[in-house]
Amino acid sequence: MSKTENYEKILNWLDKEKEKDKIQLEKSKADIVNQLKGMSKETLFIKQKTKLTLWQKIRKTIWGL
């Protein structure tokens, strides 16, 4: 077997592996998109309200913030 044939086999193998990785990546992206589509907007973007301390309430009342 000549060196060029060996190099061609290696390049063909590399191309096949790149295609496999590309297909796997696209499948992973599609899975993530489908998971996100199944969630509601409220669960993704919940604005958590924190309780104000006494001093924060006083400051808010005085400054009107």
PyMOL commands that set and color helices and strands:
alter all, ss='L'
color gray80, all
select helices_A, chain A and resi 3-38+41-44+54-63
alter helices_A, ss='H'
color red, helices_A
deselect
rebuild
show_as cartoon
